[in-house]
Every structure is written in C-alpha cells, then in structure tokens.
Amino acid sequence: MKKYLLPESGNFYKANLHCHSTVSDGKWTPEQIKQNYMAQGYSVVAYTDHDVMVPHHELSDESFLALTGYEMEINEPKDPQNPRKRKTCHLCYIALDKKEPPQVCWHREKYAALGNAANYHGLVKFDETLPDYERTYNHECINDMIKKGREGGFFVTYNHPVWSLENYENYIGYEGMNAMEICNFGCIAAGWFDYNPMVYDDILNSGKRIFCIAADDNHNGSTPDSFGGFTVIKAEKLEYETVTKALLDGHFYASQGPEIHALWMEDSYIHIKCSPAAEIYFNTGVRRAARLVAGEGESLTEATFPVKMEYGYVRLTVVDAAGKPANTNAYFVDELDLPEEN
C-alpha cells in the first residue's frame, strides 16, 4: 500500500516564506513584491518584515496568496570593539489564521527601528494586558519566544544560522520550532554559505522533529537576492488556512531549482519522481546513505531506496545539472508504517 509523503492530490504552489518590503528594510513595496514574484511563477509570499506584523490581504486573489508574518531578532550585547562580531538568532512567525492572532513577544517601545518598521508600530495588534517582552540572547528566552509563537497561532522558523554566526552549541539548544531554513538565498547571495543540510541533520539527530524550508529573505538592495530559494507547498487550493495547514502537516519541500513531482512509501521503499537531475542522495539518521549519479548525457527522473527501522529518519536531496539542490523534509521511520518484518 502506498503512503504518500507529499499528498497525491492537490496543487503545487511556489512560495517565498521569508520576505522584507518597504514596511521595514526592504526596497520593494508589498505590491512590487507581488508583481515581481508572480512573474517568476510564485503563488505565495509570506510578508515577514522586521518586528511588526502588517497584513496585506488586499494583495490576495485567485492567483496569489499573501501570508501574514514578521521576523524577530535576539542579539548578543554589542562588543564596542567589534560590533559586527556578535551572534544573533532570527525567527520568522507566520500567522496560521487569516484573522491574525495577536503579535507575541511585543514590546511597546523597542525592536521596531529597522527601516520603516517604526512607522507601523502603532498598528500592531498585541495583548495589552501583558508586560513588555524583553529579549535576551540565551536558550531560555529564545525557547520561550518559540513556545509563545507556537501557542499563539504561528508557524515558527529558525533562520540563517551561518549569517547569524551561530554554531552547534547555540542551535542545538533551540526547542519547538516548526522548521529551519535549510537554504537562505539572501545570505548566500551576499557571500555567506547558508545552505545548511548539516545543521538540519544535527537538529534531527538530537531528537527534534522539524521540517526544512528554503527562502529568499529578500531585501532587494544592491545585491540581487530574490528567486533563489523557495518552498513548494502541496495543497488542495490557494486559500489561507488550507495553505497554512499544509505547512503544519509538512506537505512541502525546499528547493533552489529542481522540482519534486511525487514522493511516497510503498512496502519498505521510499520512491521519488523529480525534474531531470544529475544526482539523487538518500540520507538517514545513522551511518547509512546512498547516491545515484546520472550517466554522461543522461539524467535521473526517479529513484527508489530501501528503508529500515534502524535508520531513524530518511530524507532525499535532488541535485540538477547546475548543482542546485532540492531537499525533502525528514520522515521518521516510526511514522512510515513499515512492514513488521522490517
């Protein structure tokens, strides 16, 4: 019996889940973002300006969906001798409900100074009975912010660990996020190697079950930083709660180019169908992996790999002839209904 890991029915929607506009420090207006992303085949953009959650439902129509969100940063104190040498943790919050839950971790005076964000400070909907939320760069505070986001009705992602100067001892202590950025194209475009499959494996191997996304984090300044990292969501229709439910369920993959057309389990094998590829990788939670390579002048469009209970989790990577990858989410073997004899 087949168990579809990407739903058999529905439509694929190309999405950018991390985006900055003129509401904060981006150079494109929300309207320009819609126009430019739709021209590149996108159907979904999550507007995640810094620290202020501003909805753009007026931009949504039968061909485009504007998701409501924001990004928060938690910084180490500045070193006066070298202010750029400080770690930071950035989290994106995407509202799961079109009606927009109150913005969590709000402070009435701080944190809305990037670009034009301060101009929108008074529009933020938050729980006025709560005290101002002070951010401190440590695991306790960051995990509390993630928890408040999840409980408050948001899909929470952990962003660009390389640009953030974070290492294993930092990110391995973060708990509860829905997903991490396996690719942040904006950071890659600016010179950081923020393609992070090893970070994803580190987090998975620590016992956390999270998804992976690819996003632009576009600001559209002097460095072109759009259309390089995207998440492809499989959903029945282009409606707000249908798409956010697909995010919660992990019905998507992350890509810098290749397409994944189908992904399913059958008996003890995982199967994938994809756009023409030069390589397909199979990785697990143990010291077991496989790699298929296309012959000269040929390409791969499908692959099958055996799955065993001892693997813990499995995930696939499709690499095209230009070296661009697409990454599936990790799938945990104890949820894949393997035959008992496996």
C-alpha positions in Angstrom: 0.0 0.0 0.0 1.3 3.5 -0.9 1.7 6.1 1.8 2.1 9.5 0.1 4.6 11.8 1.8 3.6 14.6 -0.5 -0.2 14.3 -1.0 -1.3 12.5 -4.1 -4.0 15.1 -4.8 -3.8 18.9 -4.8 -1.7 21.6 -6.5 1.9 22.6 -6.1 2.4 26.3 -5.0 5.7 28.0 -5.2 6.3 30.1 -2.1 8.8 32.5 -0.5 8.3 32.3 3.3 10.8 35.0 4.3 10.5 38.4 2.7 11.1 42.0 3.5 9.4 45.0 2.0 9.4 48.8 2.4 7.4 48.2 5.6 10.9 47.5 7.2 14.2 47.5 5.4 13.3 46.1 2.0 13.4 48.1 -1.2 10.3 46.8 -2.9 6.8 47.7 -1.8 4.5 44.9 -1.0 2.8 45.5 -4.3 6.1 45.3 -6.2 6.9 42.0 -4.4 3.6 40.5 -5.5 4.2 41.6 -9.1 7.8 40.5 -9.3 7.3 37.2 -7.6 4.2 36.3 -9.6 6.3 37.0 -12.8 8.7 34.2 -11.6 5.9 31.7 -11.0 5.3 32.2 -7.3 1.8 31.9 -5.9 2.6 32.5 -2.2 4.6 35.1 -0.3 4.9 35.4 3.5 5.5 39.1 4.3 7.8 38.8 7.3 9.0 42.4 7.9 11.1 43.0 11.0 9.3 43.1 14.3 5.9 44.5 13.0 3.2 42.2 11.7 1.4 44.0 8.9 -1.3 42.1 6.9 -1.5 42.5 3.1 -4.8 40.6 2.4 -5.7 43.2 -0.2 -3.0 41.6 -2.4 -4.5 38.2 -2.3 -6.6 36.9 -5.2 -7.3 33.7 -7.1 -3.6 33.5 -8.2 -1.7 34.9 -5.3 -1.8 34.5 -1.5 -0.2 36.9 0.9 0.6 35.3 4.2 0.9 37.5 7.3 4.0 37.3 9.4 7.0 39.0 10.9 10.6 38.3 11.9 12.2 38.8 15.3 15.9 39.0 16.2 17.5 38.3 19.5 21.0 39.7 19.7 24.0 39.3 21.9 25.1 42.6 23.5 27.4 44.7 21.2 31.1 44.4 21.6 32.2 48.1 21.3 35.5 47.0 19.8 33.8 44.9 17.1 30.1 45.5 16.9 29.6 43.1 13.9 31.1 40.2 15.8 28.0 39.3 17.8 25.7 36.4 17.5 22.1 36.7 16.8 19.1 34.4 16.5 16.3 35.2 13.9 12.9 33.7 14.0 10.0 34.1 11.5 6.4 33.8 12.6 3.7 33.1 10.0 0.1 33.5 11.2 -1.8 30.3 10.7 -5.2 32.1 10.7 -6.1 34.8 8.2 -7.7 36.7 11.1 -4.2 37.2 12.6 -3.6 36.3 16.2 -2.1 39.0 18.4 1.6 39.5 17.8 3.6 37.7 20.5 6.6 38.9 22.4 5.7 42.6 21.8 7.5 45.5 23.4 5.8 48.9 23.3 9.0 50.9 22.7 11.8 48.7 21.5 12.7 46.5 18.5 10.9 48.3 15.7 13.6 50.6 14.4 14.7 48.7 11.2 14.0 50.7 8.1 10.4 52.0 8.2 9.1 49.5 10.7 8.7 52.1 13.4 6.1 53.9 11.3 3.9 50.8 11.7 4.5 50.4 15.4 1.1 51.7 16.3 -0.8 49.3 14.1 0.5 46.2 15.8 -2.2 44.0 17.5 -0.9 42.6 20.7 -2.2 41.5 24.1 -2.2 44.8 26.0 -2.6 43.1 29.4 0.9 41.6 29.1 4.0 43.4 30.1 6.7 44.5 27.6 8.7 41.4 26.4 12.4 41.8 26.9 14.6 39.7 24.7 17.8 38.1 26.0 20.2 36.1 23.9 20.1 32.7 25.7 18.4 29.4 25.2 15.7 30.1 27.9 14.5 33.3 26.3 14.7 32.0 22.7 12.8 28.8 23.5 10.2 30.9 25.3 9.7 33.0 22.2 9.3 29.9 20.1 6.9 28.5 22.6 4.8 31.7 22.7 4.8 31.7 18.9 3.6 28.2 18.5 1.0 28.5 21.3 -0.1 31.9 19.9 -1.0 30.5 16.5 2.1 30.9 14.3 4.3 28.7 12.2 7.8 29.4 13.5 11.1 29.0 11.6 14.7 29.3 12.6 16.6 31.3 10.1 20.1 31.6 8.5 22.4 30.2 11.2 25.6 30.9 9.3 24.9 34.6 8.8 23.8 34.7 12.5 27.3 33.4 13.5 25.6 30.6 15.4 27.2 27.2 15.9 26.2 23.8 17.2 26.2 24.9 20.9 23.7 27.6 20.0 21.2 26.0 17.7 21.2 22.6 19.3 19.5 24.1 22.3 16.6 25.6 20.5 13.3 23.8 21.0 9.9 23.7 19.4 10.3 25.4 16.1 8.3 24.1 13.2 11.1 24.3 10.7 14.6 25.7 9.9 15.9 27.3 6.8 18.0 24.7 5.0 18.6 27.5 2.5 18.6 31.2 2.9 19.3 32.6 -0.6 19.6 36.2 0.5 22.6 35.3 2.7 24.1 33.1 0.0 23.8 36.0 -2.5 25.6 38.2 0.0 28.5 35.8 0.4 27.6 33.5 3.3 27.3 29.7 2.8 23.8 29.5 4.2 22.9 26.2 2.7 22.6 24.1 5.8 21.9 20.4 5.4 24.4 19.5 8.1 22.7 21.8 10.6 19.4 20.2 9.7 20.9 16.7 10.4 22.4 18.0 13.7 19.0 19.1 14.9 17.3 15.9 13.7 19.9 13.7 15.3 19.3 15.5 18.6 15.8 14.1 18.6 13.9 17.1 17.3 11.3 16.5 14.6 11.2 19.6 12.4 10.8 20.5 8.8 13.1 22.4 6.4 12.3 25.3 4.1 14.2 27.4 1.6 13.6 31.1 1.4 14.9 34.3 -0.1 15.0 36.7 2.8 15.0 39.3 0.1 15.7 42.9 0.7 16.3 43.8 -3.0 19.1 46.3 -2.4 22.3 46.4 -4.3 22.7 42.6 -4.2 20.1 40.6 -6.2 18.6 38.3 -3.6 15.2 37.2 -5.0 14.1 34.0 -6.7 16.9 31.7 -5.4 15.4 29.7 -2.6 11.8 28.7 -2.4 9.4 26.3 -0.7 6.9 24.3 -2.8 3.7 23.6 -0.9 1.2 20.9 -2.0 -2.3 21.9 -1.1 -5.9 21.4 -2.4 -6.4 25.1 -3.1 -4.9 28.5 -2.8 -6.7 29.6 0.4 -5.1 30.9 3.5 -5.9 28.3 6.1 -5.6 25.4 3.5 -2.0 26.5 2.7 -1.0 27.1 6.4 -2.5 23.6 7.3 -0.2 22.2 4.6 2.7 23.9 6.2 1.8 22.4 9.6 1.5 19.0 8.1 4.8 19.2 6.3 3.3 18.9 2.8 6.2 20.8 1.1 9.8 20.6 0.0 12.6 23.1 -0.1 14.4 23.9 -3.4 17.0 26.1 -5.1 15.9 24.8 -8.6 14.8 21.2 -9.0 11.2 20.1 -8.8 9.9 17.1 -6.9 6.8 15.7 -8.5 5.9 12.8 -6.2 7.2 11.2 -3.0 5.8 8.1 -1.4 6.5 5.0 0.7 5.5 1.5 -0.6 6.3 -1.6 1.5 9.8 -0.8 2.8 10.9 1.5 0.0 10.8 5.3 -0.5 10.1 6.5 -4.0 10.7 9.9 -5.6 9.9 11.4 -9.0 11.5 14.7 -10.0 12.6 17.0 -12.7 15.8 15.9 -14.6 18.6 15.5 -12.1 22.3 14.8 -12.1 22.3 13.2 -8.7 19.9 11.9 -6.1 21.0 11.5 -2.5 19.5 9.3 0.3 20.4 10.2 3.8 19.4 8.8 7.2 19.8 9.3 10.9 22.6 6.6 11.0 25.7 5.9 9.1 23.8 4.7 6.1 23.4 6.7 2.8 23.2 6.2 -0.9 23.8 8.3 -4.1 22.6 7.8 -7.6 24.5 9.6 -10.4 23.2 10.0 -14.0 25.3 8.7 -16.8 27.0 11.0 -19.3 24.4 12.8 -21.4 21.6 11.3 -19.3 19.5 12.5 -16.3 17.6 10.9 -13.4 13.9 11.5 -13.0 13.1 8.9 -10.3 14.7 6.8 -7.6 13.9 4.1 -5.1 15.7 3.4 -1.8 15.1 0.7 0.9 14.1 2.0 4.3 14.9 0.1 7.6 13.6 0.8 11.1 17.2 1.4 12.4 17.6 4.4 10.1 15.6 6.7 12.5 14.7 9.1 9.7 15.2 9.4 6.0 15.4 12.4 3.7 16.2 12.9 0.0 18.2 15.5 -2.0 17.8 16.1 -5.7 20.7 17.9 -7.5 20.3 19.2 -11.0 23.0 19.6 -13.7 23.8 23.2 -12.4 24.5 21.8 -8.9 21.3 23.3 -7.4 19.6 21.1 -4.8 16.0 20.4 -3.7 15.5 18.9 -0.2 12.7 16.9 1.1 11.7 17.1 4.7 12.9 14.4 7.0 10.5 11.5 7.5 10.8 9.5 10.7 10.7 5.8 10.2 8.4 5.0 13.1 5.7 7.1 11.3 6.1 5.3 7.9 4.1 2.2 8.6 6.9 -0.2 7.6 6.0 -3.9 7.5 6.6 -5.7 10.8 9.3 -7.9 9.4 11.4 -4.8 8.5 
